[in-house]
């Protein structure tokens, strides 16, 4: 039997981890009302009962080369965090994702007899499988989000549980767009594009200008039709800092005075569910768009050095999570120089064309004359959104959604409780 007031450390390094850990923290506080839960978290885990020692945004860095630039600061935070943890003397440490930050801490704590759990398997199935040796030394147990991960953990003899994904539990299989239009104050009969440039400052700075150029090209084309169609754009901001950054970048763009662009500091999920299509940065957002049953195009840029390293080390054929899960090309994914308005708008125009015809009950056939551009970058992939392909995509989206519905929050909670009980044996 675990003690009634365990000391628990939870460390999330970015918004996706904050979202994943929220339900776990809430369940732990429900089971152990007197538990002390500390560490690093964002607004969601803090709202669930975590006391954060540091600002989570200090840890949000993207890319191999980009991490190196911020390495001294990250190492300083990690040293300070380790001192706080040892002073706190927790019963268990839960590292949420961010393996390069969390695993070294877990290793030190495990060597001192503190139970460690790593929530979200590192992408050892995609690259750097040799990290499994570090994981085995660091974590008493690993919780994974995807079913295909179990094989590599069995191979190395590391305790692992597939818990599914909390987002798959939270998002219904069937949703009604009109409900979310009301939440986002969008007219139901308005053609709507969700634009998600990422949750990190560097991602937003890199991708948003190109995404806005894409929007400008699409709006120009739709406005030039015999019966003009207004294209509404919704941009979610992960927090107040991203909101200010997005508004600043928008003010510097030719679309600065456009009234049909709305920036909202609210969950990206609501905005995707209120939209007809999604233009987004690759990452967890692609999984969320899949669970929302939305057509999308995933874009990602990185430094040239990071790209060259990833091309050598990365094993899967795809980088967007829906494609990885399905092991087939369901949604287009573009990299580097292919992330440009012509490529992005070429796909989105076809998807939005179909949505616009449905809104107008087929009253007009939209004839768009967007230019086309061949993909140039190795790793980029495009699909033709034919009616047959779209039917197949949405069927696979639903199947994958069901496969990930495992009550992840409860399973993660049970795994933590078991480790806490081992402390009392």
Order of alpha helices (4+ residues) and beta strands (2+ residues): beta-alpha-beta-alpha-beta-alpha-alpha-beta-alpha-beta-alpha-beta-alpha-beta-alpha-alpha-beta-alpha-beta-alpha-beta-alpha-beta-alpha-beta-alpha-alpha-beta-alpha-alpha-alpha
